[in-house]
Amino acid sequence: MFKFILPLWLAAWSACAQAGIEPSTPLTLSTALALADGANADLAAARHELLAEDGAVQQAGLLPNPSLSMERVDRRRDGGDDRRETTVLLSQPLELGGKRAARVQAAQRGREGAAAALAQRRAEVRAETAAAWFAVLAAQEQLRLAQQASELARRVASATGRRVVAGKVSPVEETRAQVAASTVGLELIRAQSTLATARARLAALWGNPSPRFEQVAGEFEALPELPALAAQRALLARAPAMQVAQVELERRQALTQVERSRRAPDVALTVGSRRSEELGRSQAVIGLSVPLPLFDRNQGALLEAARRTDKARDGLAATAARLETELVQAREDYASARAQAQTLRDEILPGARSAYEATSTGFDYGKFGFLDVLDAQRTLLQAQSHYLTTLADAHRAQAAISRILGAEHE
């Protein structure tokens, strides 16, 4: 039966993700990523910016409009003679110096910059979504531990009460057990609040102020070995932030070419006809106007564009250095958290669990006191909580690496 239901369940998940609808069933990481990719407000804004750049490219390739003018001279009538002259002129600006080609290239570089910014923002959103999803998963596990701790504390308090009634221990021991149970209850309330906050932060990434999902479902303890540092360094040249900085440099270089092309003056070609009522005939008019670049040769704008190109070149170098540092730091954070998690899982947790079970069993038989049980319980809970914290740190570092290298290198 299950093998028939599972494909239907997965199909429903896929349909909800593609439609941008948050399902009420347990949320997987892939579905969360699909929801954020389709409904994140920042990504939608970046996509609109990319579409707007298409209009800029189209506008940059258009020719300047011609102008049509008409003038009439001497409308007076003298002795019945009509001395009016009517001149109709059509003027077409002619761009010289490669201005149109330079404008188109600059607009295309602007569009490439918008596409690179969209890719960068998408990588950031995916990394934020992954980190938020694992935060919910960690909060779920912390809540589960808090519930177990609360149940254990109530069991110990009940056992202590029975021993007090039997006269085996002092009533003070029962008071201590009740205080310990109340303290664990406070931790349970805190864990519930942390989970609610984590769920809200995750759902906010696709614009949902009221999360529909109750929990997330996935593997939390899987921490794979990272690729070699050299292999990931080779990917930095194609990282989203590097692409943005590289395209910005190319755009600035294209804008410098636009300003350089403006040093060549444009000419205006004029053709038309002049009609003389006195002579009773029309005359063709042809003109050519050329600005004289005596003072304004666009030298200030060209200097500004050149310096901004230098700034973009330095920004590219700074981005490369920053990403290198961030990648090394994220890898170190991941390796450290992974090593701690493995130590806790393989060495500390088994010992703490064994000590608590032995102490709890001995307490039931009167071999250990309440403080011994409380200390063993506290040690086990701290180890379990530390284990979850290190797992969450590892997943955050892994999300940071994905943000740096891009979504396609996750």
C-alpha positions in Angstrom: 0.0 0.0 0.0 2.8 2.4 0.9 4.5 2.0 -2.4 1.3 3.3 -4.1 0.8 6.2 -1.7 4.4 7.5 -1.7 4.4 8.5 -5.4 1.1 10.3 -4.9 2.5 12.1 -1.9 5.6 13.2 -3.8 3.6 14.4 -6.7 1.4 16.5 -4.5 4.6 18.0 -2.9 6.0 18.8 -6.4 2.7 20.4 -7.6 2.5 22.6 -4.5 6.1 23.7 -4.9 5.7 24.6 -8.5 2.5 26.5 -7.8 4.2 28.4 -5.0 1.8 27.0 -2.4 3.2 26.0 0.9 1.9 22.5 1.9 0.7 21.7 5.3 2.5 18.3 5.4 6.1 18.0 6.6 8.4 20.3 4.6 11.4 18.9 2.8 14.5 21.0 2.0 14.0 20.7 -1.7 10.4 22.0 -1.4 11.5 24.9 0.8 14.1 25.8 -1.8 11.5 25.6 -4.6 9.1 27.8 -2.6 11.7 30.4 -2.0 13.0 30.4 -5.5 9.5 31.0 -6.9 8.0 33.4 -4.3 10.9 35.3 -2.7 10.3 39.1 -3.0 14.0 40.0 -3.5 14.2 37.4 -6.3 11.1 38.8 -7.9 12.5 42.3 -7.8 15.8 41.1 -9.4 13.9 39.4 -12.2 12.0 42.6 -12.9 15.2 44.5 -13.0 16.5 42.0 -15.6 13.4 42.5 -17.7 13.8 46.3 -17.4 17.3 46.0 -18.8 15.9 44.5 -22.0 14.1 47.8 -22.5 17.4 49.7 -21.9 19.1 47.6 -24.6 16.3 48.2 -27.0 16.3 51.9 -26.4 20.1 52.2 -26.8 19.9 50.8 -30.3 17.3 53.3 -31.6 18.3 56.1 -34.1 17.7 59.7 -33.1 14.4 61.1 -34.4 14.4 63.5 -37.3 12.8 66.9 -36.9 10.4 68.8 -39.2 10.2 72.5 -39.3 8.3 75.1 -41.3 8.8 78.9 -41.4 7.0 81.7 -43.3 8.7 85.0 -44.1 7.1 88.4 -44.8 3.4 87.9 -44.8 2.6 91.5 -45.8 1.0 92.4 -49.1 2.5 95.4 -50.9 0.7 96.7 -54.1 -1.1 93.3 -54.3 2.1 91.4 -54.6 2.5 88.4 -52.3 6.1 88.4 -51.0 5.7 85.5 -48.6 8.3 82.7 -48.6 7.5 79.3 -47.1 10.4 77.0 -46.1 9.8 73.4 -45.1 12.9 71.6 -43.6 13.6 68.0 -42.5 16.6 67.6 -40.3 18.2 64.3 -39.4 21.0 64.1 -36.7 23.8 61.9 -37.7 25.8 60.2 -34.9 29.5 59.9 -35.5 32.3 58.3 -33.6 30.5 55.0 -32.9 28.1 56.5 -30.4 25.2 54.1 -31.1 27.4 51.0 -31.0 29.0 52.1 -27.7 25.6 52.8 -26.2 24.3 49.3 -27.2 27.4 47.6 -25.8 27.0 49.5 -22.5 23.3 48.6 -22.3 24.1 44.9 -22.9 26.7 45.0 -20.2 24.1 46.5 -17.9 21.8 43.6 -18.7 24.5 41.1 -18.0 25.1 42.8 -14.7 21.4 42.5 -13.8 21.6 38.8 -14.8 24.7 38.3 -12.6 23.0 40.1 -9.7 19.9 37.8 -10.1 22.2 34.8 -9.9 24.0 36.1 -6.9 20.7 36.9 -5.1 19.4 33.5 -6.0 22.5 31.8 -4.4 22.0 34.0 -1.3 18.3 33.1 -1.0 19.0 29.4 -1.4 21.7 29.6 1.2 19.4 31.5 3.6 16.6 29.0 3.0 18.9 26.0 3.6 20.2 27.6 6.8 16.7 28.5 8.0 15.4 25.0 7.2 18.1 23.3 9.2 17.4 25.8 12.0 13.8 24.5 12.1 15.1 21.0 12.1 17.5 21.7 14.9 14.7 23.5 16.9 12.5 20.4 16.4 15.2 18.2 17.8 15.8 20.6 20.7 12.0 20.5 21.5 12.1 16.7 21.4 15.0 16.6 23.9 13.2 19.1 26.1 10.1 17.0 26.1 12.2 13.9 27.0 13.9 15.8 29.7 10.6 17.0 31.1 9.2 13.5 31.1 12.4 12.2 32.8 12.2 15.0 35.4 8.6 14.2 36.2 9.5 10.5 36.5 12.3 11.2 38.9 10.1 13.6 40.9 7.4 11.0 41.2 9.9 8.3 42.2 11.3 10.7 44.8 7.9 11.3 46.2 7.3 7.6 46.6 10.6 7.3 48.5 9.6 10.2 50.7 6.3 8.4 51.6 8.3 5.2 52.3 10.6 7.2 54.6 13.7 6.4 52.6 14.7 10.0 51.8 14.1 13.4 53.3 11.2 15.6 52.0 13.9 18.1 50.9 14.8 15.6 48.2 11.2 15.8 46.9 11.3 19.6 46.8 14.5 19.5 44.9 13.1 17.1 42.4 10.0 19.3 41.9 12.2 22.4 41.4 14.3 20.5 38.8 11.1 19.4 37.0 9.9 23.0 36.9 13.2 24.2 35.6 13.1 21.6 32.8 9.5 22.8 32.1 10.9 26.3 31.5 13.3 24.9 29.0 10.4 23.2 27.2 8.6 26.5 26.9 11.8 28.1 25.6 12.2 25.3 23.0 8.6 25.7 21.8 9.2 29.4 21.3 12.4 28.8 19.5 10.7 26.4 17.1 7.9 28.9 16.4 10.3 31.6 15.6 12.4 29.4 13.3 9.3 28.3 11.4 8.3 31.9 10.9 11.7 32.9 9.7 11.7 30.1 7.1 8.2 30.8 5.8 9.1 34.5 5.5 11.6 33.7 2.8 8.7 33.0 0.5 6.5 35.7 1.8 4.2 33.8 4.1 3.7 35.5 7.5 1.7 32.5 8.9 3.5 29.2 8.2 1.2 26.4 7.2 3.7 23.6 7.7 4.0 22.2 11.2 7.4 20.5 10.9 10.2 19.8 8.5 11.3 16.4 7.4 14.9 15.5 6.4 18.3 14.2 7.4 20.1 16.3 10.0 23.1 14.2 10.9 24.5 13.7 7.4 27.7 15.8 7.2 29.6 14.8 4.0 33.3 15.4 3.5 34.0 18.7 1.7 35.9 18.7 -1.7 39.5 19.7 -1.7 40.2 23.4 -1.1 42.0 23.6 -4.4 38.9 22.3 -6.3 36.7 24.9 -4.6 39.2 27.7 -5.1 39.0 26.9 -8.9 35.3 27.6 -8.7 35.7 31.1 -7.2 36.3 32.6 -10.6 32.7 31.7 -11.6 31.2 32.6 -8.2 28.1 34.9 -8.3 29.9 37.7 -6.5 32.8 37.5 -8.9 30.5 37.5 -11.9 28.8 40.7 -10.6 32.2 42.4 -10.0 33.5 41.3 -13.4 30.4 42.5 -15.3 30.5 45.8 -13.4 34.1 46.3 -14.6 33.1 45.5 -18.2 30.1 47.9 -17.9 32.3 50.7 -16.7 34.7 50.1 -19.6 31.7 50.2 -22.0 30.5 53.5 -20.4 34.0 54.9 -20.8 33.8 54.1 -24.5 30.5 55.8 -24.6 32.0 59.0 -23.2 35.0 58.7 -25.5 32.7 58.4 -28.5 30.9 61.6 -27.4 34.1 63.6 -28.1 33.3 63.3 -31.8 30.7 66.0 -32.7 27.5 64.9 -34.3 26.3 66.6 -37.5 22.8 67.4 -38.6 21.8 67.0 -42.2 18.9 69.3 -43.4 17.0 69.0 -46.6 13.9 70.9 -47.6 12.1 73.2 -50.0 11.6 76.9 -50.0 8.6 78.3 -51.9 8.6 81.9 -53.1 5.2 83.3 -53.9 6.8 86.3 -55.5 8.8 84.2 -58.0 6.2 81.5 -58.2 8.7 78.7 -57.8 10.2 76.4 -55.3 13.9 76.0 -54.4 15.7 73.0 -52.8 17.4 73.6 -49.5 20.3 71.5 -48.3 22.2 72.2 -45.1 24.8 70.7 -42.8 25.5 71.9 -39.2 28.5 70.8 -37.2 29.2 71.8 -33.6 32.7 73.3 -33.0 34.3 71.4 -30.0 36.3 74.4 -28.9 35.5 74.3 -25.2 33.4 71.2 -24.3 35.2 68.1 -25.6 33.5 65.9 -23.0 36.9 65.7 -21.2 35.4 65.9 -17.7 32.9 63.1 -18.3 35.6 60.9 -19.9 37.9 61.4 -16.9 35.1 60.5 -14.5 34.3 57.3 -16.4 37.9 56.3 -16.5 38.3 56.7 -12.8 35.1 54.7 -12.1 36.6 52.0 -14.3 39.6 52.0 -12.1 37.4 51.8 -9.1 35.5 48.8 -10.6 38.9 47.1 -11.3 40.0 47.5 -7.7 36.5 46.3 -6.6 37.0 43.1 -8.6 40.3 42.4 -6.9 38.8 43.2 -3.5 35.9 40.8 -4.2 38.3 38.0 -5.1 40.3 38.5 -1.9 37.2 38.6 0.2 35.7 35.5 -1.3 38.9 33.6 -0.8 38.9 34.6 2.9 35.2 33.7 3.3 35.6 30.4 1.6 38.6 29.4 3.8 36.7 30.5 7.0 33.5 28.7 6.0 35.5 25.5 5.4 37.2 25.8 8.7 33.9 26.4 10.5 32.4 23.3 8.8 35.4 21.1 9.5 35.5 22.1 13.1 31.7 21.6 13.7 31.8 18.3 11.8 34.7 17.0 13.9 33.0 18.1 17.2 29.7 16.5 16.1 31.5 13.2 15.3 33.3 13.2 18.7 30.1 14.0 20.5 28.2 11.2 18.6 30.8 8.5 18.9 32.4 9.2 22.3 30.6 11.6 24.6 26.9 10.8 24.0 27.3 7.0 24.4 29.1 7.5 27.7 26.7 10.2 29.0 23.7 8.0 28.1 25.2 4.9 29.7 26.0 6.9 32.9 22.5 8.3 33.1 20.8 4.9 32.5 23.0 3.3 35.2 22.4 6.1 37.7 18.6 6.1 37.0 18.4 2.3 37.5 20.5 2.6 40.6 18.2 5.3 41.9 15.2 3.1 41.5 16.9 0.5 43.7 18.0 3.0 46.2 21.7 2.8 45.3 22.1 6.5 44.2 20.7 9.7 45.5 18.6 12.2 43.7 21.5 14.6 43.1 23.4 11.8 41.3 20.5 11.3 39.0 20.0 15.0 38.4 23.7 15.4 37.6 23.7 12.5 35.2 20.6 13.8 33.5 22.0 17.3 33.2 25.2 15.9 31.6 23.3 13.9 29.1 21.0 16.8 28.1 23.9 19.1 27.8 25.8 16.7 25.5 22.7 16.2 23.4 22.1 19.9 23.1 25.7 20.5 22.2 25.5 17.8 19.6 22.5 19.5 17.9 24.3 22.9 18.1 27.4 21.6 16.4 25.2 20.0 13.7 23.4 23.3 13.1 26.8 25.1 13.0 28.0 22.7 10.4 24.9 23.1 8.2 25.2 26.9 8.5 28.8 26.7 7.3 27.8 24.5 4.4 25.1 27.0 3.4 27.8 29.7 3.5 29.9 27.7 1.1 27.0 27.3 -1.2 26.3 31.1 -1.1 29.9 31.8 -2.0 30.3 29.3 -4.8 26.7 29.6 -6.2 23.6 27.4 -6.3 25.0 25.2 -9.0 27.9 24.1 -6.8 25.8 23.1 -3.8 
